[in-house]
């Protein structure tokens, strides 16, 4: 297979994976149309992806398979970030009684890398989506330090002032701005060099004191930073 042909096959396969994730259970005809591929090519690639466990096929419809789940959970933007954050995340949930999450800002979106949910309380989110808009509390706290700045759409007119306040206080808040009934406090997690590489956030319902949750999250973030230094 030539280099150009190889790139074409890989691009088609990745386009199909993205379409499968976006379309949530579409058939081969719809997926081929979304990707601009011949139906026979799409069917062949999907068949190969199913054999590898990257997608699952049921009654002629496709969804993301366990192989992609395992690969996705191996991604992290900073060496050792996931394992260093897991114990502090569990302690943060135990202390606050709320859902705690580890998130990063990537290509203008907030990506949730990991989270812990209280055993005696349901998660306040309606689903377990790992991708959210950049203007979550976690996304804002990282964008304020330019790690990296949001790339999806124009910034709010008052963003410069809000970013300055976030840097001054060391925390960002979401008062039901992303989801009705869900509030959030987020603080930055610094890498070994002191530069923010991720954010810890605590999600709760309205009526809670977000400032106190941020203070607790700061202690957890310091523990993550210490763990990164040891690694």
N, C-alpha and C positions, 0 to 999 in steps of 0.2 A: 504494500500500500504506500503510495507516495505521501510526502509530507502534507501537500495540499489536501489530498483525499482524506488523510487521517484527521486533519483539523476540521474538515467538513463533517465527518462522522461524529466527532466529539462535540462540535457545536450543535449538531442536531440532537444528540443525546441529552445535552445539558438544557437545550431549549425545551425538550419534552419533559424533563424532570421539573423544570420551572412551571410548565403548563399544568402538569399533573398536580403540583402543589396549589396552584392558583385556582384551577377549575374544580377541584374537589369531587372526584368521581365521574369524570367525563369519559366518553367512549373514544375509540381511536379516530373516528371521523372528525369529531370536534377538536381533538388534540392536534391532529394533522393540520387542520385549518388554522388554528391559532399559531402554530409554528411555521406555517408556510411550507410544509413538507408534503410530498406525495403520500397518499394513504398507505401504499405498500411499504414505503421506506419507514414511515412512522410505526407501522405494525411490526416490522422486522426489528427496529430498535427497541420498541417496548417489550417485545418478546425476549430480547437479550437482557434488557434491564430487569425483567421479571426473574430470569434465571439467576441473576446476580443478587437478587433480593433488594434491589434499589426501588422497585415498584411492586405492587401487588395487584393482581387481576381477579375480579369477581364479577361474574355475569356480564362480561364484556366491558366492564368499567375499571378504571385504574385509580390507584391512590399510592401515596408514598409508602415504601416498604421499610422493614426494620433495618435493612442495610444502611440506608441513608440516615436513619435515626442514630445508629451507632457512630457513623462517621461524623455527623453533625455535632454530637456531644464530645468529640475529640478536639473541636476547634476552640482556640482561645487566643486572644490578641496579645497576651503577655505570658511568658513562660511561667508555668506553675500557678497561674491565677486560680483556676478552678479548685484544685486540691487545697490551696492555702485559704480559700474563702469558705469552704464547706463547714468546718467546725464553728467559726464565728457566725455563720448564717444560722446554724442550728441553735446556738446560744441566743442569738438576737430574737429568734422566734419564741424561744422558751421564756425570755425575760419580758418581752412585750405582749405575748399572746396574739401576735399578728403575723401575717404573711411577710416574709423577708425575701428579697431578691437581689441577685448580682446581675448588673447590666453594663453594657458598653454602648458607645455611640459609633456606628459604622455606616458610612455612605448615606448619611442623612436619616438614619433610622435607629431607634433604640432596640437593641437585641438583648433579650433576657437569656443569660447563660445558665443560670441555676436559681432555684428558689426553694424555700421550705414553708410548709403550711402547718399551722397548729393542729394537733391531733383532735382537739375538741371543737374546732370551728371550721366552717367551710371557707375555701379561698374566696376572697371578695371579687375576683375576676370572673367574668362569664365563661371564659374558656382559658386554655393554656397556650394561647398564641405566643410564640417567642419573639415576634416582630411587632413593634409599635411605633407611632410617630416620634419624631425627635423631641417634641415638646413635652414629653413626660418629665416628671421631676428628675429622674435619673439622667435623661437626655440633656435637660437644661443645665444640670450641675456640671456636666462634662463639656457642653458647648461653651459655658462661661469661661472655662480654662482653655478653650480652643483645642479640645482633644477628641476628634477634630471638630471643627465648626460644622453646623448643619449645612447640607448641600441640597436638600429637597425643598425648593421653593424659597421665596424671599423671607427675610427675617422680619419679625414684628417691628413696628415703628419705634417702640420703647424698649427694644431689646438691649441696647447699650447700657441703659440705666439698670435694667433688671439683672444683667450679667454682672455689673459692678456690685450690686447688692449681694448676689450669690457668692462672689469671691470674698466679699467682706465678712459675711456671716458663715461661710463654709457650708451652706445648705441650700437646697431648692425645694419648693413645695408645689403640690398639685391639689387644688381645692375643687375636685370634680371637674377639672378641665378636659380630661381625656375620657372618663367614663362617669356617668351619673352614679352617685352613691359611693364612689371610691376616691379616697384622699391618699396622699402619699408624701412622705418626707424622704429626701435623698441626700447623701453626702458622698464626697469623692473618696476613692481608694487610691493612695499613692503607691507607685512602684518603688523599687529600691533606690532610685535616683530622686525621689521626692515629687515626681511629676504624676498627676492623676492618670490612671490607666483604666479605671472602671468606677462604678458607683454602687453603693449599697443603698437599698431603699426599703422602707417599711410601709406596707399598704394597709389601710384601715378604713372604716366608715366615717361619715361626718360626725362632728361633735368631739373628736379626740384632740388632744393638745399636740400638734405636729412638732412644735419646738422641742418638747420633751423626748419625743420619738427620735428626733434628729440627734439630740445629745447622746442617747443610748446607741444610735447607729454609728456615731463617731468613734465610740470605744471599740465597736466591732470592726470598723474600718481600720483602726490602728492595729488591731490584732492581725488583720489580713496583711497589712503592710509589713508587720514584723515577720509573718510567715514567708512572705516573698523575699525578704532580706536573708532569711535562713537558707532558702532554696538557692 
